Amino acid sequence: MPPARIVKDVVQRIMERTKVPNTYQIGEVCQILVKDNPELRGKDGCWGIVNHVGEFSCTVTVWDGEYTVRIDHLKPLNYLESECQQMQLL
């Protein structure tokens, strides 16, 4: 089995080549999926609010700070706009 670093690099290249669209929007509530990202350890399943949208990543505000993560480390919670606004107040 190849090292995780190599697998991660290959996944990133495939995402860039296939141009998976980033459909997240600022203010959207989503869930963090840690997968193989050691920076996100302890955050699996935590919800956060998108505050910046890039081409292949988002910056998400969670309870202890901000994290810039690839879109494959996020899961949309499909909240209504009013529910997103209520979550932002928390």
Buried (B, 14 or more C-beta within 10 A) or exposed (E): EEEEEEEBEEBEEEBEEEEBEBEBEEBBBBBBBBBEBEEBEEBEEBBBBBBEBEEBBBBBBBEEEEBEBBBBBBEBBEBEEEEBEEBEEE
